[in-house]
Amino acid sequence: MKIIAGNWKMNGSRTALDDMVDSVSRVAGNDLRIMMFVPYTMLRTGNDMVMIGAQNVSKFDTGAHTGDVSAAMVRDTGAVATLVGHSETRDALHDTNADVALRAMHAIDNDLLPIICVGETDIERKTGIGEKVVVHGVRESVPKNAKNGGFIIAYEPRWAIGRGITPTTQEIADMHRIIRDTLIDMGLGDTPILYGASVTAQNVREIINIKNVSGVLIGGASLKKQDFIPIIENVK
């Protein structure tokens, strides 16, 4: 089964989400898992074809943390998944791998499926430590309570995001192999690994067929039906 996850970031509305879920449900097949990650105000229960998730959860389980939203609160909306450690939240919130592991731990404890994002910056890549950064990202961001099938890894080449750059097939394959080897060494070798950066209807079929790529995490192209549905159709 391939996974197609859309991240709406700080965009959209409840009406737009309802329309997208209805439209996607008509074209999704049983061999696909479609996930939509939306702002907290839009969280709700999905359906058999589309899972709804948050874009983050607090690293605290409860208490005096004004502005935070806990994993338990997200689960109470009917949502079933969450992103943690996305490149944008790592930048904006200055999350360390340890912070991301806490967020993922609380997600798992509250029956949410976390997608744990890892990736290297342009500077890290150019200085030759990109692979090391990603390996540490996996080892240190996956919490102790994680089990095979209980979480997903998403590889985000941070040097490509927002710049219209797509890594070569070989670059994607190499990093996904490194992540797979790391997960196997951790006893979590069955974990799905998504690729996320500049995915389009034109390149998704090639990307999805790369070894160790279990699916894709899509940003802006998931906001409009005319962009998102062709991606789904090209994976089916």
C-alpha positions as CSV (number, residue, x, y, z in Angstrom):
1,M,0.0,0.0,0.0
2,K,1.3,3.4,-1.0
3,I,0.7,6.5,1.2
4,I,-0.2,10.0,-0.1
5,A,-0.1,12.6,2.5
6,G,-1.1,16.3,2.0
7,N,0.0,19.1,4.3
8,W,-2.1,22.2,4.0
9,K,0.2,24.3,6.3
10,M,-1.6,27.5,7.3
11,N,-4.2,27.4,4.5
12,G,-7.7,26.3,3.8
13,S,-11.1,26.2,5.5
14,R,-13.5,23.5,6.9
15,T,-15.6,23.9,3.7
16,A,-12.6,23.4,1.5
17,L,-11.5,20.4,3.4
18,D,-15.0,18.8,3.2
19,D,-14.9,19.4,-0.6
20,M,-11.4,17.9,-0.9
21,V,-12.3,14.8,1.1
22,D,-15.4,14.2,-0.9
23,S,-13.4,14.6,-4.2
24,V,-10.5,12.5,-3.1
25,S,-12.7,9.7,-1.8
26,R,-14.1,9.3,-5.3
27,V,-10.8,8.6,-6.9
28,A,-8.8,6.9,-4.1
29,G,-8.4,3.1,-4.3
30,N,-8.1,0.5,-1.7
31,D,-4.4,0.2,-2.4
32,L,-3.8,3.8,-1.3
33,R,-3.8,5.4,2.1
34,I,-4.7,9.1,1.7
35,M,-3.9,11.4,4.6
36,M,-4.7,15.1,5.0
37,F,-2.8,17.2,7.6
38,V,-4.7,20.5,8.3
39,P,-4.7,23.3,10.9
40,Y,-6.3,22.5,14.3
41,T,-9.5,24.5,13.5
42,M,-10.3,22.0,10.7
43,L,-9.7,18.8,12.5
44,R,-12.4,16.2,12.4
45,T,-13.1,12.5,11.7
46,G,-12.2,11.3,8.2
47,N,-13.7,8.4,6.4
48,D,-12.6,5.0,5.0
49,M,-10.6,6.6,2.2
50,V,-9.1,9.7,3.9
51,M,-7.4,10.0,7.3
52,I,-7.4,13.5,8.9
53,G,-4.4,14.6,11.0
54,A,-2.9,17.6,12.7
55,Q,0.3,19.3,11.7
56,N,1.8,19.1,15.1
57,V,1.1,18.2,18.8
58,S,2.5,19.6,22.0
59,K,5.6,18.0,23.6
60,F,3.7,18.3,26.9
61,D,0.8,16.0,27.7
62,T,-1.2,18.5,29.7
63,G,-0.9,21.6,32.0
64,A,-0.2,25.3,31.8
65,H,1.1,25.6,28.3
66,T,-1.0,28.4,26.7
67,G,-1.3,28.1,22.9
68,D,-0.3,24.4,22.9
69,V,-2.6,21.6,21.7
70,S,-2.0,18.2,23.2
71,A,-2.1,14.9,21.5
72,A,-5.1,13.9,23.6
73,M,-7.0,17.0,22.4
74,V,-6.2,16.2,18.8
75,R,-7.4,12.7,19.2
76,D,-10.6,14.0,20.8
77,T,-11.5,15.8,17.5
78,G,-11.7,12.5,15.7
79,A,-8.3,13.0,14.0
80,V,-6.1,9.9,13.9
81,A,-2.6,11.2,12.9
82,T,-0.2,14.0,13.2
83,L,3.0,15.4,11.7
84,V,5.9,16.0,14.1
85,G,9.3,17.5,13.3
86,H,8.3,19.0,10.0
87,S,11.1,21.2,8.6
88,E,9.0,24.3,9.1
89,T,8.1,23.6,12.7
90,R,11.8,22.6,13.4
91,D,12.8,26.0,12.0
92,A,10.0,28.1,13.7
93,L,9.9,26.3,17.1
94,H,13.6,25.4,17.2
95,D,12.7,21.8,17.9
96,T,15.5,19.4,18.7
97,N,15.3,15.7,17.9
98,A,14.5,15.2,21.6
99,D,11.6,17.6,21.3
100,V,10.3,15.8,18.3
101,A,10.6,12.4,20.1
102,L,8.5,13.8,22.9
103,R,5.8,14.9,20.5
104,A,5.8,11.6,18.8
105,M,5.7,9.7,22.1
106,H,2.6,11.6,23.3
107,A,1.0,11.0,19.8
108,I,1.5,7.2,20.1
109,D,0.3,7.2,23.7
110,N,-3.0,8.8,22.5
111,D,-3.5,6.5,19.5
112,L,-2.4,9.0,16.9
113,L,-0.2,7.8,14.0
114,P,2.8,10.2,13.9
115,I,4.7,11.0,10.7
116,I,8.2,11.9,12.0
117,C,10.0,14.2,9.6
118,V,13.7,14.3,9.2
119,G,16.0,16.0,6.7
120,E,19.2,18.0,6.1
121,T,19.6,21.7,5.3
122,D,21.6,23.1,2.4
123,I,24.5,23.9,4.6
124,E,24.6,20.5,6.1
125,R,24.5,18.9,2.7
126,K,27.2,21.1,1.3
127,T,29.5,20.4,4.2
128,G,29.2,16.7,3.8
129,I,27.2,15.9,7.0
130,G,23.8,15.5,5.5
131,E,23.6,11.7,5.9
132,K,24.8,11.9,9.5
133,V,22.2,14.5,10.3
134,V,19.4,12.3,8.8
135,V,20.6,9.2,10.6
136,H,20.7,11.1,13.9
137,G,17.3,12.5,13.1
138,V,15.8,9.1,12.8
139,R,17.6,7.6,15.8
140,E,16.9,10.5,18.1
141,S,13.4,11.5,16.9
142,V,11.8,8.1,17.1
143,P,10.5,7.6,20.7
144,K,11.1,4.6,22.9
145,N,7.4,3.6,22.7
146,A,7.4,3.3,18.9
147,K,6.7,0.0,17.3
148,N,6.7,-1.3,13.7
149,G,3.5,-0.1,12.0
150,G,2.9,2.5,14.7
151,F,4.6,5.5,13.0
152,I,5.9,6.7,9.7
153,I,9.1,8.5,8.7
154,A,9.1,11.3,6.1
155,Y,12.4,12.3,4.5
156,E,12.4,16.0,3.6
157,P,15.5,17.3,1.8
158,R,15.3,20.7,3.4
159,W,17.7,22.1,0.9
160,A,15.1,21.5,-1.8
161,I,11.9,22.5,-0.1
162,G,10.3,25.8,-1.3
163,R,13.0,26.2,-4.0
164,G,11.4,24.1,-6.8
165,I,14.3,21.7,-6.7
166,T,13.7,17.9,-6.9
167,P,16.7,15.7,-5.9
168,T,17.7,13.2,-8.5
169,T,16.3,9.7,-8.4
170,Q,19.7,8.4,-7.1
171,E,19.8,11.0,-4.4
172,I,16.3,10.0,-3.2
173,A,17.2,6.3,-3.4
174,D,20.4,6.8,-1.5
175,M,18.9,8.7,1.4
176,H,15.9,6.3,1.7
177,R,18.3,3.3,1.8
178,I,20.2,5.0,4.6
179,I,17.0,5.6,6.5
180,R,15.8,2.0,5.9
181,D,19.2,0.6,7.1
182,T,18.9,2.8,10.2
183,L,15.4,1.6,11.0
184,I,16.4,-2.0,10.5
185,D,19.3,-1.5,12.9
186,M,16.7,-0.1,15.4
187,G,14.5,-3.2,15.0
188,L,11.9,-1.1,13.1
189,G,12.6,-2.1,9.6
190,D,8.9,-2.4,8.5
191,T,8.3,1.4,9.0
192,P,7.0,3.2,5.9
193,I,9.2,6.0,4.6
194,L,7.7,8.9,2.7
195,Y,9.5,11.3,0.4
196,G,8.5,15.0,0.6
197,A,9.8,17.9,-1.6
198,S,8.5,19.3,-4.9
199,V,6.2,16.3,-5.7
200,T,4.0,16.9,-8.7
201,A,1.7,14.8,-11.0
202,Q,4.6,14.8,-13.5
203,N,7.2,13.2,-11.2
204,V,5.3,11.3,-8.6
205,R,5.2,8.0,-10.6
206,E,9.0,8.0,-10.9
207,I,9.5,8.9,-7.2
208,I,6.9,6.4,-5.9
209,N,8.7,3.5,-7.7
210,I,12.1,4.2,-6.1
211,K,13.1,1.4,-3.7
212,N,12.2,2.1,-0.1
213,V,9.8,5.0,-1.0
214,S,6.5,4.0,0.6
215,G,4.7,7.2,-0.4
216,V,4.9,11.0,-0.6
217,L,4.3,14.0,1.6
218,I,2.9,16.9,-0.5
219,G,2.7,20.5,0.4
220,G,1.2,23.2,-1.8
221,A,0.1,20.7,-4.5
222,S,-2.4,19.2,-2.0
223,L,-4.4,22.4,-1.7
224,K,-6.1,22.3,-5.1
225,K,-8.1,19.5,-6.5
226,Q,-6.7,20.1,-10.0
227,D,-3.2,19.5,-8.6
228,F,-3.8,16.9,-5.9
229,I,-6.1,14.5,-7.7
230,P,-3.8,13.9,-10.7
231,I,-1.0,13.0,-8.2
232,I,-3.3,10.4,-6.7
233,E,-4.4,9.1,-10.1
234,N,-0.7,8.7,-11.2
235,V,0.1,6.6,-8.1
236,K,-2.9,4.2,-8.5
